[in-house]
Amino acid sequence: MFDLISQIYLGIEGYMLPCMSKQLFGLECPGCGFQRAVLFLLKGDLVASFKMYPGLFPMILLFSFLLVNQFREIRNASKIIISLASVTVIFILTNFVLNLLH
C-alpha cells in the first residue's frame, strides 16, 4: 500500500502548478502550500501537512460534512456549514498573515 502511495506521490509531484502571485510579485498567496500539503497528507505525514497548510484539515471537514449533508439531512446543517467555513477561512488567513510576517 505504501509503495502505491509513494508512486502516486512521486507522479503527482511533477505536475504541481506554480503560484503566479509568487512568480509575479514575490509574495505567497493564501493558497500557497495547498498542493504540497495534500501530497504530505497522501504520504501520511500529518504534521508536515498541517505545518505546510493548516487550512487543509478544516477544509476536509467542511467538504466531508457537505458531502454527507447531500445524502442525509442534518439538523442545523446551515449553522454547522457556516461554522466550518468560518474556521477554514480563519486558518487560511492566519497562515497567510504569518507567512507574510516571516
Secondary structure, 3 states (H helix, E strand, C coil): CHHHHHHHHHHHHCCCCCCHHHHHHCCCCCCCCHHHHHHHHHHCCHHHHHHHCCCHHHHHHHHHHHHHHHHCCCCCHHHHHHHHHHHHHHHHHHHHHHHHHC
